[in-house]
């Protein structure tokens, strides 16, 4: 089910699986049709339908889109009962006011934003169609009736989708045109089957199998759409400034097309200001960025180089690959330039296997030459299936990516356990140094860290286990800041008190993913900025 939900969301039809306005519209159609069939009077049909949709809305949790459709439908039905003119825009405004008075925080909810954006887009498309269709006839008129709503819905909703999902499914409008009627039939057929079973106790298996075949066909169609080149564009998370610029320019164009007179000089000035503001909001100085993500009881880090190359170091346990995947898309990328696995314990390699099996492109994989396990064999088999190059590294090996050095300090020799065969990676960018220790123990290969101090950031070994870090090691490394990756209330009691005491004794500030969530580091090679998810605070070193 989770795989289907993810697939539908990727192609832009995830709303079908939720209780949404689409389902309410079907309920209204069903109720009105049933009332008409049994011969209820005009007004009674609408009264029964209003009661029915609000009962349905309450039973399904009063979601934003359900309340919106219920309010709009109720206003339209009341208008029809008193023979008054229906006002589409008033009903939208009133439903928005009711929702925001009841739940003010809904304004920041994706469901609220997408629901109202889509309805506004439909309303706008109808205005433009009335204006243009007067002089158009035949096939051209029919095509325009289909294309215009799709185009306007895509233009208005795409930035919202990008803001929340970091990618835009450009084919979603076309796919919705095909899928919505099909799903309407599936739902109505399902209701009929349920009704027949309740009344007669007869289960109509051929119809049930027919529904299953239709659902399987939709899933196949979605999988084909996913593979279409540029069917889904990864944009990253747009800035607020960029969104304001986009909608401002869209509003100017829309008003101009509709025929609203805007003075040329004013239009140019406003348009230029919006474009310039959007460009400035997106502009950032090139810098190295490291994200220590919360992946439960495991390690998972994403490095973005000054020119936007992506390196992933460990991926957490199985089930946490999606965290890494979403963060990479948040940065506007769908390619991992280098994937580094410290060792093949499941809390380091599990999420990496999921990334290999995802739709991200992976250019190179780096593993420890001394590592060997069933987990690693499965991972390497998945890489070979996708023809991803695998490089086995040991102490003294290195690679350079976009002026950032990745130097391997260990392992020098094969050790007795998996933890001590971890790749220890020193990331260097000008004067900035970040050390990734995997699960390396403090007494293993004691000369590993010789000559690298002082370092900027230490990823504390083995999630803060007392076997990985002590005063002696910290005094040798002299980190400015330490980062501990561990899960909330984990079974191993990580981080151990001994490690926290050592950090305190050595006057080293630190953050923990179980308490602060993700930690982000940015550096221009000289200074660094630190930002933790829960403290919402920046510190400059």
Phi, psi and omega in degrees: 000318181296323178296318178295317179300315180296319180296314180296320179295321181298321182267002173089020178237025181298335181297338181296328182276353180257162172283108188224183178302329178301316181288323178297319178300322177293320179298316179300313180300318181295315182293315180297318179296318181293318180296321178293321182295321182273358171089023177291152180292168185306307183292323181295326177302313183289324178297312179298318180296319178297314178300318182297315183289326178287327173296317178297318180298317179294315182297331182262010171097006177052054177292162184302311183293326178294316179295318180303308182294322181295317178295312181298316180295321180296316179298317179296318181291322176297317179300319180291325180292327180261010177057040177258165180284134178284136180239103184301313186288326177295318180295323177296312182298317181294318179295323177295316179299315180299314181295317183288328175292320181286315180226084183302327181292349179299337180303329182264004181272136182300322180299317178297312183298312182291320182300310182285326178298317181295318181292319177299319179298319178296317178298317179296320180297324179293324177297313181292324180295318178299325182288320188265333187285350180298328183254008183244141181221167173071215184297322180302321179294317180295317179297318180295323179296328180274314188289319185301309178300319180300315182296312183292320177299317180296316181296322185276323185270339185303314179298326179292317178298317180297321182295325184263328184247351176069010175207157184239119174276094187294338181268005186296322181296315178295319181295321178298323178300326180277320190278320185302312177299323181293317179292327176301313178297320180296315182293315180297318178297321178297318177298318180297317179298317179296318179298315180298320181293318180295319184284314188249345183078007181267129178259118186269088186296322180301322179290321178297316178296326177297318177297317180299317179297318179297316179296320178295323179295319177297319180296319177298317179299318179297320180294326177292317180301320181300326183276351180293127180303130179062016174294327174233125182251125177277118185253342192077180181274115179292148178284160178299320179300320179293320179296318178298317179297316182298308183291330176296314178294320179298321179294317178299315180295317181298316179296320180295317180295322181290339177112007177288129183282119176239126180302138187302315183293320179294316179300315179295318181296313180295315180299315180296320179296319180294317179296314180297319179298320178296319180294315181297321181294335181269348186280128174224147177290141178300130178205164175274134179235133176236127177246115172267101189273154175277114180236033182074213180278084182179182177246140176200113183228145176234126178252130175246120183284168182306330179250032166071024169283149186244128176236129177250127176245106184065154187226014179074184181283174175304136182100345182255001176299328180296328177298314178295314181303312181295322180293320179297318178291326175302326178279359177084023183237152173232018181232133170258114183286327178212135179241118183247124179248117182297313176196175194260023168299147186298334181279002176241325187259343185302309179293331179294323177298320178295324178294320178297325182275356181276187179267012174284148175269129181242123186273316183215145176238135179239128181229166177284132180293335183271356185277146176200126178190170177294321177303316181292321178299316179296319180295315181295325178296320178295321178294317181294325178298326179262007177058044177266124180297136179245130180242127179264124186242158174213182182306134180099341177280158179199165169215155182244132180221111174056049177068012176249126180269138175240099184258131179267121181264339181203162004274148177271322179226161181289129181259175185281340182227163186298319183301317183282356172266011180297142168289126173257118189244126175256117180264122184237130174222105187056242181270353182276136179224129175236128184252125177251116191257357184059230176245028183300136178274154188294329184266000182275127178049070191302336183270007182305317189264014183293129172081009181257348183287153356277154178248161181277311185228134173246121169276106187301133185296144170053043172061023179091021177290145180293344178281347186255339187215139173211181181303316184300314180293319181295321178292330178288320184274325181051055180288148174284331183208148179237147181232126181247123179256112181206163184268155179295129178051044182290155185295337186270000181060028176283143356280148181287151182301325181300320181290316179297323177295320178297318178297320179293317180298326182267006177058044180252114176292152183210164172230156181233133181293335179287338180253312183264353185075210182294151175236132179245137176239132171236144180211140173268009182098347179244297178255164176225149174247144181237139181217124179251148190297316187268331179282338180051051186219141177255141174232141178248133179256000000 
